[in-house]
Amino acid sequence: MKRLLLAALVLSVNLCRQTIQHGLYEAQANEIETLLHSAGITARKAREGGRDARYSVEVPDESASAALKLLNDHGLPRERPPGFGEVFGKGSMVPTAIEENALFLHALSGELGRTLAGVEGVVSARVHVVAPPSAPLSALRAPTRARASVLLKVRHGELDAVHQRRLEIQALVAGSVEGLDAQQVSVMLSELPVPPVVTPVVTAHSSAQWPLAIAAAIVAALSGTLAFLFLRLRRLQQGAPAPEGTAITAP
């Protein structure tokens, strides 16, 4: 009976939830989940099936419209910056030396952006790296110094904490680029605004689902109770037979 009740409760909860995003990387799903929770929307991240680790985000049915608007206002989900796997894994023709250098810097910038997005308080990160090509191509051009620019979007209230780690961020980027000095890494921080608290609007569609869910739970509970009583009565009848030779007379 307990299992039936639990199944009915799970069914009633799932009937009232809606998937608003799917096919997300975990970092994208975490960012969406954090934003919705801060706005008072109960969001839930769920892993999808398949070889690659992808996730979906679900919210209560009555909060779906507000959640989608909130994601649109904040530009979520953000595009995942391409790394070495995406840039060099396309199987295209052999690039020229200039193209190869540009592709390498593009992939390196994407990898650094993914790394910096994992810093506590950072919501998203973009990195732009400018570095001279390796010899002999560099001999054909005027010498340039390697430099990099970093843009970090920071969660509201985390600006000071991230700012205190500026030197660490500069050192991390400089250590990933050959010939780049930490002083040539500029870091710009942008604090996100406070997300508004969303008041869920109960729609007619979601309201109509509650009676169905409650009815399913009641039916499951009654079925379990009747089955339990039937089995209990049957065991009592089989386990207590009347003594032989004993006549039952009316008073």
MOTATA-V852889 format. One line per field, one symbol per residue. phi: phi as a letter, one per 40 degrees, with the letter a starting at -180 (. if undefined). burial: 1 if it has 24 or more other ideal C-beta (glycine too) atoms within 12 Angstrom, else 0. Layout:
# MOTATA-V852889
phi->???
burial->???
This chain:
# MOTATA-V852889
phi->.ccccccccccccccbbbcbaagccccccccccccccccgbcbbcbccchcccbbbbbbddcbccccccccccbgbccccccbcccccbcgccccccccccccccccccccccccccccdgccaabbbbbacccccccccbccbccaabbbbcbcdgbccccccbdccccccccccbcgcccccbcbbbbcccccccccdbcccccccccdccccccccccccccccccccccccccccbccccgbcbbcc
burial->00000001000100111111100111111111111111101111100000000011111111111111011001011101101000100000000000001011111111111111101011111111111110000000000001111111111001000100110011011101100101001110100100100101000001001000100110011000000000000000000000000000000
